[in-house]
Amino acid sequence: MDERDIDQLSVSEALYAQTIGQDMMRYLRDYAPEVLGKPVESEAIRLLEEIRQILDDPDLEDSTCFMKIDAIVSAFLHAGVPVDRHDF
């Protein structure tokens, strides 16, 4: 599914989304927050380490820091974190 508003879903897409959402909530209730939090924390630490390496990379130096910003945005997108307001 693309980034359309929920209001623009077809009837079948809206029913699928509702069913999947309900199933996901039932699935998540079966896990304690500390169990779900560990993979999220691990991914966050990995992403922070990648950003640190980008910031320390002398090959990405330019006067406006565009190359570093672009690399950081790419790291976020690769991790599945949406980033607004960036022109490629």
N, C-alpha and C positions, 0 to 999 in steps of 0.2 A: 504494500500500500504506500502511495506517495504521501507528501506532506499536505494533502487537502484537509480542510476543516472537517470536523466530524459531521457537520450539517450537510456536507456535500457527498456523503456516502450513499451508495444505493441501499435499498432495503436489505438485500442479502448481505452486503458488506457490514451494515450496522448490526445485523443479527449475529454475524460471525464475530464481530468485535465485542459485542456484549457477552457472548458465550465464552470467548477466549478470556476476556477480563474476569468473568466470574470464576472460571477454572483456575486462572492465575492467582486470584485472591485466596481460593481454597488451598492451593498449593503453598502459598506463602504463609498461611496461618499454621501450617504443620511444622514450620521451622522457627526456632528461637532467633531473635535479632542477632545474637552473637554468632550464630552459625551462618546466617546470610551475610553478616558484616565482614567476615574474614576474607572472602574472595573480593569484595568491593574494596576493602582496605588494601589488599595486596595489589590490586590493579591501580589504585590511586598512588601507592608508593612507587610502582613501576613507572607510571606516567610522570610523577615528580622527578624521578631519577633521569628520565629521558629529557625533560625540560632543563634540568641542571646541566646535562651534557650539551644540550643545544646552546645554552647561555655561555658555557665555557669554551665553545668551539671557535677558535680564531679564524677558521675558514668562512665563517658566516658574518664577518665584520663588514658593515657598510654604514655610512653616515646617518641613515634614518632607521637603522636596525630592521629594515624590511625583511632581509633574509632570515633573521632570527625569529621575527614574528611569524613569517610564513611557515617556518619549520615547526614552531610551537602549535600553530593552528592545525597544521597537518598531523601532528602527534595527537591532538585532541580528536580530530576527525577519525583517525585510524583507531582510536580507543572507543569510538562510538559516541563521543560527546559532541553534540551540535554546537557550532560556533557561528554567531551572527556577525554581521558588519565587517566582513573581510572580503576584499576584492582580489581575485587571483589573476 
